[in-house]
């Protein structure tokens, strides 16, 4: 695996391209925008999504999906709600056996599918893996120490992927629990919005700690209902990712929640951003999925009500604070 493709030249895709280049790979970074491709190749910087980071000479940007699909492995780093469309485009271009590593975190709104389920439906028998964990793109791009989960059922192939993209400061840990690796990464974005509201509303560190802990319980309930293993949810792609995303305004989702907590509207915040805060979409998707599975997720329901159903911030907070007392383990 000497040639690695990254589909999606946002901040996370660009950071993963840097990690793969540091590991010795030749990297093809696919972007939709011709101007961005030209800028990356000419100035060695993604000035739109990851400014200030000088890109490795081993990274070459392209608009051509076929160019990317010809590589030895493909990292799929599109926004979650566009992953299925990207897979449809890739399908006729991929050689049989080319592994596709899903790096998007979310749940499809229309179908309730996890990213691996959407990819499997479109790519058929192509080998699939999931890369997830506590990561801020800028820190990965700078080469700061980072550990992630690589979930794949074929351990031998997983070890080849780890060798291709892993290095001294980018440390993938193998797992075979694809469901568990995805549930935490998706739901934590919704909970990060809630933690941002706590920050923006100055509700205190006690409230944030309580929200993270009770949020982890929601992740565990949904994950285990879908077939995840408890130890995965306590690992890098579960507790690790939740802790990071709910503890820093570097998180797009937490910073969005903070703005809402300060009284700004969702439309105002989104209108100022080019990057995607996946929790906005996942809130609706996870609440729908939880309802079909009979899983109680009051924190996610509160975020969904705030974002998608016109609920006021005061009513959402009041609704959570006046819920009946119950046993912690329920």
Secondary structure, 3 states (H helix, E strand, C coil): CCEEEEECCCHHHHHHHHHHHHCCCEEEEECCCHHHHHHHHHHCCECCCECCCCCCCCEEEECCHHHHHCCCEEEECCCHHHHHHHHHHHHCCCCCCCEEEECCCCECCCCCCEHHHHHHHHHCCCCEEEEECCCCHHHHHCCCCEEEEEECCCHHHHHHHHHHHCCCCEEEEEECCHHHHHHHHHHHHHHHHHHHHHHHCCCCHHHHHHHHHHHHHHHHHHHHHHCCCHHHHCCHHHHHHHHHHCCCCCCHHHHHHHHHHCCCCHHHHHHCCCCCCHHHHHHHHHHHHHHHHCCCCHHHHHHHHHHHCCCCHHHHHHHHHCCCCCCCCC
